């Protein structure tokens, strides 16, 4: 190689390095853009997860409230059944008492002979 070839060779190598550096710069810009998009997406996903967690917690609270209401309704229904059965027994006893009274009276309100 002669001294005349060296500057041209260096110029070509510098040009090649410049082209490669520009390509790397473009690649870095693309990576930064993707990273920014990913950061935004991660932030959005985290916010969505937080909302979802709050919604699930709210639903769990609602489910507990419904279970408690169902237990109370079940207890009330059982108490009502007991009351109805007691009332039925009282009414039947009262009807029997009236029936026996009427039978003793002769069926028409007059005293038996």
BATOR-245310 format. One record per residue (C-alpha): residue in three letters; x, y, z. Coordinates in steps of 0.02 Angstrom, whole numbers, plus 50000, padded with zeros to 5 digits. Layout:
BEGIN
ALAXYZ...
// end
This chain:
BEGIN
UNK500005000050000UNK500605017149960UNK500375033150055UNK499145038849924UNK498005024049958UNK497965026850146UNK496925043050151UNK495655035550031UNK495605019650133UNK495405029750294UNK494045040350214UNK493105024750159UNK493295017250331UNK492695033250414UNK491225034050295UNK490825015950337UNK490965019850523UNK489805034850500UNK488525024250408UNK488615010950543UNK488485024050681UNK486955031750598UNK486165014450585UNK486545011350769UNK485825028450812UNK484235024150716UNK484175007450805UNK484395016050975UNK482995028250932UNK481875013550889UNK482345004751052UNK481965020751150UNK480285022251063UNK479865004051102UNK480425006351283UNK479335021851302UNK477865012351230UNK478204997851345UNK478325009451497UNK476635017051451UNK475894999851424UNK476584993551591UNK475885009051679UNK474195006451595UNK474234987851642UNK474664992051823UNK473245004451831UNK472064991651755UNK472634978651881UNK472334990752023UNK470574994251960UNK470274975651939UNK470894972052116UNK469724985552185UNK468284978252084UNK468634960652147UNK468724967152326UNK467064976252301UNK466284960452230UNK466924950452378UNK466144963152497UNK464504962152402UNK464554943052407UNK464854943452596UNK463404955552617UNK462284944152514UNK462794928952615UNK462414938152776UNK460724943752708UNK460334925852654UNK460774919352828UNK459634932352906UNK458234928252784UNK458444909752821UNK458374913053008UNK456834924152985UNK456004910752877UNK456344897453010UNK455654908753145UNK454124912453037UNK453844893753009UNK453914890853196UNK452704905253226UNK451504898453093UNK451574881053168UNK451264888053342UNK449834898953278UNK449094883953185UNK449134873553344UNK448314887853443UNK446984890353308UNK446624871653300UNK446454870853489UNK445304885953487UNK444254878553346UNK444144862053443UNK443624871453601UNK442274880753504UNK441704864653420UNK441574855653586UNK440644870453660UNK439414870053515UNK439184851253534UNK438804853653719UNK437544867153674UNK436614855453559UNK437294862153398UNK436064876853387UNK436524887153537UNK435134879553647UNK435514869553801UNK435474850753775UNK433974841253843
// end
